[in-house]
Every structure is written in C-alpha cells, then in structure tokens.
Amino acid sequence: MRLGMFNLSSDLAWRATATATVFGLALIWLLSGVLAADETQIQPSLAQLNDAADERANARAPVKVRARRSVAAEKARVLALNGRTEVKYVASVQSETTGQVVKRNVDDGATVNRGDPICTVEVNDRDARVTAANDAVTLARLEHEGALRLRENDYQRESEVVAAKANLSAMQHALVLAEEALANTVVRAPVSGFVERVHATVGDFFVPGSPCATILDLDPIYAVVHVPEQFVDQIALGTVVNASLATGRSATGEVSFVGKQAASSSRTFRVEIALPNKQYEIRSGVTAEVGLPLKTHLAHQVSSALLVLGDTGTLGIHTVNNSVVEFHEVDIVTEDGDGTWVGGLPMEVVIITVGQDLVSPGQRVDVQWVSG
C-alpha cells in the first residue's frame, strides 16, 4: 500500500515539472518575439534620420548671414618657382695675331660697345706692308688696263690679258691680308657688354688664341627655372613674368625659351625669362623667385577667411541657392594683392561672407546682401 502511494506521488511530481518546463520555454519564446519586434521598431532607417534632421532644421529659425553675388573672371594660375639669373652670351676675346701688348684699352668692370678696342698689340712693319700692298695693286691695275687697250688694237694676246688680270687679283688679295694683319693689332669687343676681366697686361706676348678679356652680354639677362612636366604645356612664349631677386631687386620680363628635352634626373624642363638689364644692375648667378603664369582659368575673387573645410576635409566655400546653403569644393588658382582667386564654383554664385562657419549644407538662411 505504501509502495503504490509512493509511485503515484512520483508520477505527479514528474508531470508538474514537465508542465513547468514547457510553460517556461513558451514564455521565453514569446518574450523573444516581443523584444525583437521592439528592437526593430527603435532602429529607424537612414532616410528617416535624414528626414527628422531636416524637420528639426526647418523648425529652427533661419540663421542670418551676409552674402554677395560674384561673377567669375579669367585669371591665370601662377606657378611659383626658384631659379637663378644667367648670362646667355659670354665672349672670350682672343688675339688673332702675334706681337707684344703695348696697351690695355679698358680695365675690369668697364662697359663696352661692340667694336670698342680692348687690347693693342705692337704694329711693327704691318703698316709698311699695307703701303707696299697698295702700291702693288696700283701697278697691277695699270698693267691690266694697258693689256686691255693693246688687245683692242690686236697688239696683245688674250692669255696676256688674263695673266694681267690674275696678277691684279693676287695683289688685291695681298692688300686685304696686309690690312687685316694691321687691323688685328687692335683686339676689339665682339659684343656690347660688361668687361668681367681683362687678362692681358702691357708687355705680354700674344700669339693667335691668347686671351685678352672676358665680356658678359648682360642685356638682356635671363632668369632660368625648371618647370615640372605636368605644367610645361601651359607655358606660352611671350608671357609676361615677374621675378624677385635675392639682392632685393625685382624685374619684369617675357618667356623667351621653353625647352623640349626634359632633365633625366628631375623630369623638368628648362624655361628662360628675358629680363631687360640696360644698366647692367642685375648680376649673373643670383637666386630668382619667379611667378610663372600658366593658362587662364575662370576664378572668383574671395578672402582667404571664407575658405572652410568640408565633412571630408576638402577645401571649399559656402554659397546660397534659394536661401539654402550649399558647399562647393574649390581649388586655389592664384593669390595676389586683391585676395585669393579660386576655381570650382559656377560662373555666377552667391558667396556667404559673414557666418560661413555657423552654417551647414542644406540649412536655410536669412540673407543680408552686401556689395563688392
């Protein structure tokens, strides 16, 4: 009897445990569905978030900003480069004859014109040779003229006339050589320029090729820069260029040469700017900072204070279109005394001049117009 009661109690206990377990699992399943539904509901989509942000922005009062209308203008991008000044022509003046130097006609630092005497060599008998050659030419001319008259009367053979003419030509050639030898006793400047150094002194003995002086052709002088390959096709001959020199001087010239062969090490191209130098005030070998204009671009003039950074870190300008703020990426074309010139904007645009740091793209603003 006791054994039967024990079995009945165990069976009831097992059933109660099983029922509780099933009930608990069902409850957990139901709760998980509710929680999942709640979790789905509390995560709005990106579009919903954007709409909500727009609603909040529209609900706020428009921010007051100042703005002005701007129209793009043609502006050249200026490439800043460092180079140096160079003399294009250096004349090494040399003797063309033999003899002792009897005079230095100029000293170091002199300014000479083409044809001015630099050094003088002893004449010796060169002038006498010129006189003798002149007399020989006179005699040969008379003999040739006499041969021509005799031939007209059939008293002279043609071969004798030709011989007389050849003799006259030979005497004329000898005269030219004598005159040239005499002229070579004065060594003259082949170009106009600045005498950098006189190498000869009185008493020196010259032979053909002996150095007399070095003359620099300083007008014009050239500012030489090397342009990266990506910009070389944007440079035009005749472009006006400003150059600032390390000596404190400044000069304006024109592009006179753009190279066709790149330097193998730097992949840059040689560009020369001819700078007027009438008074030889600009020296050769001086460092020059050059602003080299490239092809023109449409650009707007702005203050550098109006440039802001976009969400991605790009440089740009805040503009207004139908009272709504827009952000435009820009690139700096050039900077001058009038301000900063930027490209990347429409041809006509409304630029925010005050309050650009207080607005964001898509925000509505209350515009107060300013001129200029």
Summary of the structure (lengths in Angstrom):
residues: 372
radius of gyration: 47.5
end to end distance: 112.9
largest distance: 188.5
contacts: 1051
relative contact order: 0.18
helix: 30%
strand: 39%
